[in-house]
Amino acid sequence: MRPTSRPVRSRVLLTVATALAGALLVGCTGGGDDAGPGTDTSALQKRLDTAKKTIDDAETVEVSLATSSVPDGVSGLLSAKGKGNHSPAFTGDVKVSTGGATLSAEVVAVDGTVYAKTDITPVYLTIDPASLKAPDPAGLIDADTGLTQILVQTDDLEEGKKSRDGQDVLTSVTGTLPGSVVSQIIPSASKGARFDVTYRLTDDDVLRDATMSGPFYGGSTDVTYTVRLATSDEPIEIEAPARTGGS
């Protein structure tokens, strides 16, 4: 029997080696159920492209950009909420943190100028939002440098968990944004940093909301902004206030 034992043993070893090689090949090529739904980044990007086009093609965009707080001792944007068009122009309410206090103002931004009226000023004054480390609100609606640009500038796309908002089931898409892009929205954002972003899309690829987290005001404290954009086919006209004072 000894003369036949070696060929049998060789066949067994060859079978084991073949099975191992097949397992390794599957692992290296990313096959199997472990690949997950987020591996097709081109499909995810197409959905984000569609969401951007819907917003950019709208006559009017309702904007909400808000955070619960900014780090102690810094000036920064707490919220900007209103309506705008792609002139770009904006009218609404803005709240900033400055000098340890919260300042709220009615704001009109048109033709590159920002006008603000607070509770202590009876007329609109022209202001420089950069001095408060806040964006020009009209710029938020700009198709090239505003909020929607993040939809086509996101890296490391992955499909996340689904969530429910009322009767709608939303798909989450996560990724990262370069600080050079984020700083065009919030000027104080660290340009050399990476920012985490999560989008929530409807089945029709309409953006429900987005959250961006990272060093918006330097230091080690991350801030999270939530963005909501809603569209309308009804045009809105926005003009500079009739009565203004100097900045």
C-alpha positions as CSV (number, residue, x, y, z in Angstrom):
1,M,0.0,0.0,0.0
2,R,2.9,2.4,0.6
3,P,3.6,3.0,-3.1
4,T,0.1,4.5,-3.6
5,S,0.0,6.7,-0.5
6,R,2.2,9.4,-1.9
7,P,0.0,10.2,-5.0
8,V,-3.1,10.3,-2.9
9,R,-1.5,12.6,-0.4
10,S,-0.3,14.8,-3.3
11,R,-3.8,15.1,-4.7
12,V,-5.2,16.1,-1.3
13,L,-2.5,18.8,-0.9
14,L,-3.2,20.1,-4.4
15,T,-7.0,20.3,-3.7
16,V,-6.4,22.2,-0.5
17,A,-3.9,24.6,-2.2
18,T,-6.4,25.2,-5.0
19,A,-9.2,26.0,-2.5
20,L,-6.9,28.4,-0.6
21,A,-5.9,30.2,-3.8
22,G,-9.5,30.6,-4.8
23,A,-10.4,32.1,-1.4
24,L,-7.4,34.6,-1.6
25,L,-8.4,35.6,-5.1
26,V,-11.9,36.4,-4.1
27,G,-10.6,38.5,-1.2
28,C,-8.2,40.4,-3.3
29,T,-10.7,41.3,-6.0
30,G,-13.3,42.5,-3.5
31,G,-15.9,39.9,-4.5
32,G,-18.6,38.5,-2.2
33,D,-21.2,40.0,0.0
34,D,-18.7,42.0,2.0
35,A,-18.2,44.6,-0.8
36,G,-21.3,46.5,0.3
37,P,-23.6,48.8,-1.6
38,G,-21.2,51.8,-1.4
39,T,-18.6,50.5,-3.8
40,D,-20.2,51.9,-6.9
41,T,-19.0,55.5,-6.5
42,S,-20.0,56.5,-10.0
43,A,-23.6,55.7,-9.3
44,L,-23.5,57.7,-6.1
45,Q,-21.9,60.6,-7.9
46,K,-24.6,60.5,-10.5
47,R,-27.2,60.9,-7.8
48,L,-25.4,63.9,-6.3
49,D,-25.0,65.4,-9.8
50,T,-28.8,65.1,-10.3
51,A,-29.4,66.7,-6.9
52,K,-27.2,69.7,-7.8
53,K,-28.8,70.2,-11.2
54,T,-32.3,70.3,-9.6
55,I,-31.2,73.1,-7.2
56,D,-29.2,75.0,-9.8
57,D,-32.1,75.0,-12.3
58,A,-34.7,76.3,-9.8
59,E,-36.1,79.8,-10.0
60,T,-36.0,80.2,-6.2
61,V,-34.0,78.4,-3.5
62,E,-34.9,78.4,0.2
63,V,-31.7,78.2,2.2
64,S,-31.0,77.1,5.7
65,L,-27.4,76.9,7.0
66,A,-27.1,76.5,10.7
67,T,-25.1,75.2,13.7
68,S,-26.0,74.9,17.3
69,S,-22.8,76.8,18.4
70,V,-19.4,78.0,17.5
71,P,-16.3,77.7,19.8
72,D,-16.0,80.1,22.7
73,G,-14.3,83.4,21.9
74,V,-14.7,83.3,18.2
75,S,-16.9,85.3,15.8
76,G,-18.8,83.1,13.4
77,L,-22.0,82.3,11.6
78,L,-24.8,80.6,13.7
79,S,-27.5,80.6,11.0
80,A,-28.6,82.0,7.7
81,K,-32.2,81.3,6.6
82,G,-34.1,82.9,3.8
83,K,-34.7,82.8,0.0
84,G,-32.6,83.6,-2.9
85,N,-32.1,83.3,-6.7
86,H,-29.2,82.6,-8.9
87,S,-28.4,86.3,-9.6
88,P,-27.2,85.5,-7.0
89,A,-29.3,87.4,-4.4
90,F,-30.7,86.6,-0.9
91,T,-33.2,88.0,1.6
92,G,-33.7,86.5,5.0
93,D,-32.4,86.4,8.6
94,V,-28.8,85.9,9.7
95,K,-27.5,85.2,13.2
96,V,-23.9,85.5,14.1
97,S,-21.8,85.1,17.3
98,T,-19.5,88.0,17.9
99,G,-17.8,89.5,20.9
100,G,-19.4,86.9,23.2
101,A,-22.9,87.9,22.1
102,T,-25.4,86.8,19.6
103,L,-26.4,89.3,16.9
104,S,-29.5,88.8,14.8
105,A,-30.2,90.8,11.6
106,E,-32.5,91.1,8.7
107,V,-30.3,90.8,5.6
108,V,-30.5,91.6,1.9
109,A,-27.6,90.6,-0.3
110,V,-27.6,91.7,-3.9
111,D,-25.0,92.8,-6.5
112,G,-22.1,91.9,-4.3
113,T,-23.3,94.1,-1.4
114,V,-24.7,92.9,1.9
115,Y,-27.2,95.1,3.8
116,A,-28.2,94.3,7.4
117,K,-30.7,95.8,9.9
118,T,-30.6,94.8,13.5
119,D,-32.8,95.6,16.5
120,I,-30.6,98.6,17.3
121,T,-30.3,100.1,13.9
122,P,-33.5,101.6,12.3
123,V,-32.1,101.4,8.7
124,Y,-30.1,98.9,6.7
125,L,-26.4,99.3,6.9
126,T,-23.9,97.9,4.4
127,I,-21.6,95.4,6.2
128,D,-18.6,93.2,5.4
129,P,-19.6,89.7,6.4
130,A,-16.0,88.5,6.2
131,S,-15.3,90.7,9.3
132,L,-17.6,88.4,11.2
133,K,-16.2,85.3,9.6
134,A,-19.5,84.8,7.9
135,P,-20.2,84.3,4.2
136,D,-22.0,86.6,1.8
137,P,-25.5,85.0,2.0
138,A,-26.1,85.5,-1.7
139,G,-22.9,83.5,-2.4
140,L,-24.5,80.5,-0.8
141,I,-26.8,80.1,-3.8
142,D,-24.0,80.6,-6.5
143,A,-24.0,77.5,-8.6
144,D,-20.1,77.5,-9.0
145,T,-18.9,78.6,-5.5
146,G,-21.9,78.2,-3.3
147,L,-23.5,75.3,-1.3
148,T,-24.3,73.0,-4.3
149,Q,-20.7,72.8,-5.4
150,I,-20.0,70.4,-2.5
151,L,-22.2,67.9,-4.3
152,V,-19.6,67.5,-7.1
153,Q,-16.5,68.1,-5.0
154,T,-16.9,65.2,-2.5
155,D,-14.3,62.5,-2.2
156,D,-14.5,58.9,-0.7
157,L,-18.1,58.5,-1.5
158,E,-19.9,55.6,0.3
159,E,-23.5,54.7,0.7
160,G,-24.7,54.8,4.3
161,K,-27.7,53.8,6.2
162,K,-31.3,54.6,5.2
163,S,-33.4,56.8,7.4
164,R,-37.0,57.9,7.4
165,D,-38.2,61.5,7.3
166,G,-42.0,61.4,7.6
167,Q,-43.2,59.0,4.8
168,D,-40.0,59.4,2.8
169,V,-37.1,56.8,3.1
170,L,-33.8,58.6,2.5
171,T,-30.5,57.3,1.4
172,S,-27.4,58.6,3.2
173,V,-24.2,59.2,1.2
174,T,-21.0,60.0,3.1
175,G,-17.7,61.4,2.0
176,T,-15.0,64.0,2.6
177,L,-14.5,67.6,1.4
178,P,-11.3,69.5,1.0
179,G,-11.0,72.6,3.1
180,S,-10.3,74.7,0.0
181,V,-13.9,74.0,-1.1
182,V,-15.5,74.4,2.3
183,S,-13.7,77.8,2.9
184,Q,-15.6,79.2,-0.1
185,I,-18.8,78.7,1.9
186,I,-17.5,79.5,5.4
187,P,-14.4,81.8,4.9
188,S,-12.8,80.8,8.3
189,A,-12.8,77.1,7.5
190,S,-9.2,75.6,7.6
191,K,-8.2,75.2,3.9
192,G,-5.7,72.4,4.6
193,A,-8.1,70.2,6.5
194,R,-10.6,67.6,5.4
195,F,-14.3,67.9,6.4
196,D,-16.7,65.0,6.8
197,V,-20.0,65.3,4.9
198,T,-23.2,63.3,4.9
199,Y,-26.0,63.8,2.4
200,R,-29.6,62.5,2.6
201,L,-31.3,61.9,-0.7
202,T,-34.9,61.0,-1.6
203,D,-35.5,58.2,-4.1
204,D,-35.9,60.9,-6.8
205,D,-32.4,62.2,-5.9
206,V,-33.6,65.4,-4.3
207,L,-31.3,66.6,-1.5
208,R,-33.2,66.7,1.8
209,D,-30.2,67.9,3.8
210,A,-26.5,67.7,4.3
211,T,-24.2,68.0,7.4
212,M,-20.6,69.2,7.2
213,S,-18.2,68.7,10.2
214,G,-14.7,69.9,10.7
215,P,-12.4,72.7,11.8
216,F,-14.5,75.7,10.6
217,Y,-12.8,78.0,13.1
218,G,-9.4,76.5,13.5
219,G,-8.2,74.9,16.7
220,S,-9.1,71.4,17.8
221,T,-12.9,72.0,18.1
222,D,-15.0,70.6,15.2
223,V,-18.2,72.4,14.3
224,T,-21.1,70.8,12.4
225,Y,-23.3,72.8,10.0
226,T,-26.6,71.5,8.7
227,V,-27.6,72.6,5.2
228,R,-31.2,72.4,3.9
229,L,-32.1,73.6,0.4
230,A,-35.7,73.6,-1.0
231,T,-36.6,74.7,-4.5
232,S,-39.5,76.5,-6.2
233,D,-40.4,77.3,-9.8
234,E,-41.9,80.7,-8.7
235,P,-39.3,83.5,-9.3
236,I,-38.4,85.9,-6.6
237,E,-37.2,89.5,-7.1
238,I,-34.7,90.9,-4.6
239,E,-33.6,94.5,-4.7
240,A,-31.3,96.6,-2.5
241,P,-33.1,98.3,0.5
242,A,-34.4,101.8,-0.2
243,R,-32.9,103.3,2.9
244,T,-29.3,102.5,3.9
245,G,-26.6,103.9,6.0
246,G,-22.8,103.5,5.9
247,S,-21.0,100.5,7.4
